[in-house]
């Protein structure tokens, strides 16, 4: 049975309300997640834990508050959802971190098993480079 738009919206509402743990409870522990681009977060992650540690957990210390994601658009084709997201936060240096994302999300049942994520690489690179240089936090991977 295919995933529905309502099911996808209900899942992503967890990210909109800041409840990332509830969202990630629906992501397979051995998810295949690729973040496209040439920025410091780009790469191929083969576990939920690795993805969270090397992306979400790396971004957070560079921001004044956790990223607030909002779901803009959902397209469904069988077990695949294409979602467009907006992210709002502020860099420690005071500029707006207003990024846009497109995730191609593949489901097995109600569980996310594969994601290909596209984003503004330049903005993420700037955030990480400036944020890690300005703080005592330096990502050790």
N, C-alpha and C positions, 0 to 999 in steps of 0.2 A: 504494500500500500504506500502511495506517495505521501510525502510531507505536504502540508497545506500552508497557505499564507498565514492563516490565523495561528497555527502551531509555531511557525517561525517568529511571528510578532510576539507571541507569548513568551518565547524563549529569550528573545533579545530585549524584552522589557527589563530583564534582570540587569543588563548592562546599563540601561537608561536610569535605573534607580540606584545604581552603585552597588548592586549585589552580585559581584563577579563570581563569587563562589557558587551561587545557584546556577548561573549560566554554565560554568565549567563542570558542574555535576552532569551536564548533558553532553560533554565532550569526552570521547573515548580516551582512556589513559594512554593508549598507544596511537593517538591521532597523528596523521601525516599533515603537518602544517607548514606551508612555505610562505614566507614573507618576501615578496619580490622587491628588487631594487639593489642599490649599491651603498646603502646607508648602514650604520652600525647594527641595526636590528635585523637586517636582511639575512635570510638563511633558511635552511631546511631543518625543521624540528620534528622529531619522531616520538615525542611524548608530550602530554599535557603539562607535566611538571616542568620540563625543559622549556617549552614555549612560554609559560607564565614567568618563569625565573629570568629568562633572557630577553623578554620584551616588556611586559607589564611592570615587572619588578625593577627593570632598569630605567624605565621612563619616570616612574613615580618620584624618585629623589631629585629629578630635574625640574619638577613642577611645584607650584605653590599649593595645588590641591589635586586630588586624583582626577583623571580624565572623566568628563561627563560625556558619554556617548549617546547619540540619538539615532534611531533607525529612520531613514528617509524613504527608502524604496525597497520592495521585495518582488522578485520575479521567481517563479517556480517552474521547473521542468523535471517531472518525475521525482527522483530523490535528491535533486540538486536545487539549492536556493542561491540566488544572486542577490546580495544585500548591499545597499549603499548606506554608509554611516557617516555622521559628522561627529567630530570630537571637539570639545571645548575645554580649555584650561588656560593656565598662564605659566610661562617660563619663569624660572627664578629671576631672570634678568628683566622681567617686566613686559615682555612682548606676548601677544596673544598666540597661543598654540591652538589654531583653528584648522585642524586637519580634516581631510576627507578620505574615506576608505571605500573600497569595493572588495567584498569578500565573496568568493565562489565557494559555497559550503555544500559538501556532500554528506548525506545522512544514510545511516543504516538503521531502519526503524526510526526511533526518535533521538538517536545518538549521532553526534557529529563525528565523522571518521576522517574527513579530509577537508583542508581549507587552502585556498590560494588567495593571499591578501595583497592588495595593491593600495598604495598610499603616496602622499607627497614626500618623496625621499629626501629632498633638500631640507624640508622643514624638520624632519626627524633627525637628520644629520646635524643640523644647527643646534637643535635642542640638546642632543647628547654631548656634542663637543663643548658647547658653552656651559651646560649644566655640570658636567663632570669636571671641567677645568676650574669652575668657580666654587666648587664644594669640596669638602674633604672626602666625599663619596667618590670612589673610583671603582668602576665595575671590574670585578675579578673573574667573571664568567663562571 
